[in-house]
Amino acid sequence: MRHMAFVEFLGQLKQLTPEQRKRLVWHLMGRESAPAPRATAPLPAPTGCPYCSAAVERLGSWGQSHGLKRYRCRDCGRTFNALTGTALAHLRKREQWARYADALIEGVSLREAARRCQVDKNTAFRWRHRFLRDAAGHRAEHEAGIVEADETFFLESFKGQRRLPRPARHRGGVAGKRRLSAEQIPVLVVRDRSGQTADFKLEKLDAAHVMAALRPLVDQEAILCSDSAGVYAAFARATRIAHRPLNIQHCPRVVDGVFHIQNVNAYDSRLKGWMRRFHGVATKYLENYLGWRRMLERYKTTVTPALCLAEATGRHLNS
Ligand SMILES: [Zn+2]
């Protein structure tokens, strides 16, 4: 390997997940094959009663059932386990979940995830969306300081649906030029300088929908940076939040050094680059994929199967 290629290769090692690091070390040590990723990861403990929302102090132990610890709520008297009421309740083959979470972290294909977990492709598909259901709703709830907003678009897709409202496209496809606007699903991405990130699949890119997404999110003292689209100006006027519109076409991309939308743009392009592997995703699942990407960005190289399982059961360990 040429020296420069080697330097580049070393730089890429930073992106490895803990599981991939372990496998690389095994490989370098000349072992025949690396051990399969650890199948079991601890399931996160309940944070309260799933029935009456009593606090965790009101829960007592109640033996075991189906290999899971049971709890009893002293307030409502009901018993349950760590999965009751979560997206993972009633899924089978629990012994494969950590391995599946690892496949999610790596972003492998359904076929490969199915192979690793010894399940069929339909199961791998069902698991994907059960594992991502809660992560899809886990986005920043408050952004402050310099807040960058920008919109990006995904091609509308009816992938997986039996009856298509129009003729099928193949491999992600290309939007017909004439109907471009109707076939693009707008996603509003908002990121502040501390890395808090939220994104919203919008029904329509108009002032009302942008307002509904931004109003509860953006701090009153924030400075909103966006392109010069009228929807952001309308939001800023209505909320009296400071606004630095950037006329991307005609002005310098950066105003006064700090006012730019380069962080949110970089996020968009990482999102788009990562999504390419799916060859177009069904619009009805788009939010799950957005949440998946957000989860990977949230934990970066510290992401583990245990964290994925915590996300999947709606127990967010950090924001
Ligand atoms: Zn209860």
Residues whose N, C-alpha, C, O or C-beta is under 5 A from the ligand:
A	BS01	ZN	C49 Y51 C52 S53 A54 C73 D75 C76
